[in-house]
Amino acid sequence: MAKRLRWSQESLDDIDAIAEYISRDAVYHAQRVVDHIFTVGETLLEQPKAGRMVPEFEQELIRERFIYSYRLIYEITPQEVHILAVIHGRRLLESVEDRFDS
């Protein structure tokens, strides 16, 4: 079990962008989505392998959880769960692939 949850700056920027986009139409809904993203992130400390392997990578330790239409992509290490990106499900993973060069 990982001991620490770490959000990359890029993943936090992703969440800000998601909130900004949704809040154009519904501020309340934007806050609910953001809250749910952070809640799911916290659950990964207890069950880091609950998410599926990211199909584009097929690596056991790079996984994702779906939150509404977003993909929360993370890497599991012995010390931490590192949130790498939060992207829309229709967005190409190639657009953020440089975040996965560990």
Secondary structure, DSSP 8 states (H G I E B T S, - for coil): --SEEEE-HHHHHHHHHHHHHHHTT-HHHHHHHHHHHHHHHHHTTT-GGGSEE-TTT--TTEEEEEETTEEEEEEE-SSEEEEEEEEETTS-GGGGGGGG--
